[in-house]
């Protein structure tokens, strides 16, 4: 019985942590960004064209970072991987420091 209670408690805490809306910035830090980018950060959203810093303000740091092979024209490419629970994963690809691709199996994530 204790194992079941512990398991239910652990799962509940993980789900609650996934729903937490913590602020990862001060308003002064994002005040120089365009209003659309500020809105994305405040709403914990990412869109193509955002910088790594803007994504970090919006979603926090990634769970994994992979260095990809350069683009055809030699630009730096990096992939940030965000994981939620055990089954959702979002991959963000940055080219020369700008978000260029969003691949996700999480419902409601822009693709």
C-alpha positions as CSV (number, residue, x, y, z in Angstrom):
1,X,0.0,0.0,0.0
2,X,2.9,2.4,0.8
3,X,4.4,1.8,-2.6
4,X,1.1,2.7,-4.4
5,X,0.7,5.8,-2.3
6,X,4.3,6.8,-3.0
7,X,3.9,6.2,-6.7
8,X,0.7,8.2,-6.9
9,X,2.4,11.1,-5.0
10,X,5.5,11.0,-7.2
11,X,3.4,11.1,-10.4
12,X,1.3,13.9,-9.0
13,X,4.4,16.0,-8.2
14,X,5.9,15.4,-11.7
15,X,2.6,16.5,-13.3
16,X,2.4,19.6,-11.1
17,X,6.0,20.5,-11.9
18,X,5.3,20.3,-15.6
19,X,2.5,22.8,-15.2
20,X,4.5,25.3,-13.1
21,X,4.9,28.7,-14.6
22,X,8.1,30.1,-13.2
23,X,9.5,33.4,-14.5
24,X,13.0,33.1,-15.9
25,X,13.6,36.8,-16.6
26,X,13.0,40.2,-15.3
27,X,11.0,42.7,-17.4
28,X,14.1,44.9,-17.7
29,X,15.9,41.9,-19.4
30,X,13.3,41.6,-22.2
31,X,12.3,45.3,-22.5
32,X,14.5,45.9,-25.6
33,X,12.9,43.0,-27.5
34,X,10.0,43.7,-30.0
35,X,6.6,43.5,-28.3
36,X,5.7,40.3,-30.2
37,X,8.8,38.6,-28.8
38,X,8.1,39.9,-25.3
39,X,4.6,38.5,-25.5
40,X,6.0,35.1,-26.6
41,X,8.3,35.0,-23.6
42,X,5.6,36.0,-21.2
43,X,3.3,33.3,-22.6
44,X,6.1,30.6,-22.5
45,X,6.0,30.3,-26.3
46,X,8.7,30.0,-28.9
47,X,8.6,30.8,-32.6
48,X,11.0,30.7,-35.5
49,X,13.3,33.7,-35.7
50,X,13.9,33.9,-31.9
51,X,17.4,34.0,-30.6
52,X,18.9,31.4,-28.1
53,X,18.6,34.0,-25.3
54,X,14.9,34.7,-26.1
55,X,14.1,31.0,-26.1
56,X,16.0,30.5,-22.8
57,X,13.9,33.3,-21.3
58,X,10.7,31.7,-22.6
59,X,11.4,28.0,-21.9
60,X,14.5,27.9,-19.7
61,X,17.6,25.9,-20.6
62,X,17.3,22.8,-22.7
63,X,17.7,19.2,-21.3
64,X,20.1,18.4,-24.1
65,X,22.2,20.3,-26.6
66,X,23.6,18.7,-29.8
67,X,26.0,20.3,-32.2
68,X,24.8,19.5,-35.8
69,X,26.7,19.6,-39.0
70,X,26.9,23.1,-40.6
71,X,24.2,24.1,-43.1
72,X,25.0,23.9,-46.8
73,X,26.3,27.5,-46.7
74,X,28.5,26.8,-43.7
75,X,26.4,28.3,-40.9
76,X,26.5,26.9,-37.4
77,X,23.6,24.6,-36.4
78,X,22.7,23.6,-32.9
79,X,19.8,21.5,-31.6
80,X,18.2,22.0,-28.2
81,X,16.0,19.2,-26.9
82,X,13.3,19.8,-24.3
83,X,11.6,16.9,-22.6
84,X,8.3,16.8,-20.7
85,X,7.3,13.8,-18.7
86,X,8.5,10.6,-20.4
87,X,6.8,10.9,-23.7
88,X,6.9,14.5,-25.0
89,X,9.9,15.8,-26.7
90,X,10.5,19.1,-28.6
91,X,13.6,19.7,-30.8
92,X,14.6,23.3,-31.6
93,X,17.1,23.8,-34.4
94,X,19.1,27.0,-34.4
95,X,21.0,28.2,-37.4
96,X,23.5,31.0,-36.7
97,X,21.9,31.6,-33.4
98,X,18.3,31.9,-34.6
99,X,15.5,29.4,-34.2
100,X,14.8,27.9,-37.6
101,X,12.9,24.7,-37.0
102,X,10.6,23.3,-34.3
103,X,9.9,19.6,-34.2
104,X,7.6,18.3,-31.5
105,X,5.3,15.5,-30.5
106,X,3.7,17.6,-27.8
107,X,0.2,18.7,-28.4
108,X,-0.2,22.5,-28.9
109,X,3.4,23.1,-29.9
110,X,4.0,25.1,-33.1
111,X,5.6,22.9,-35.8
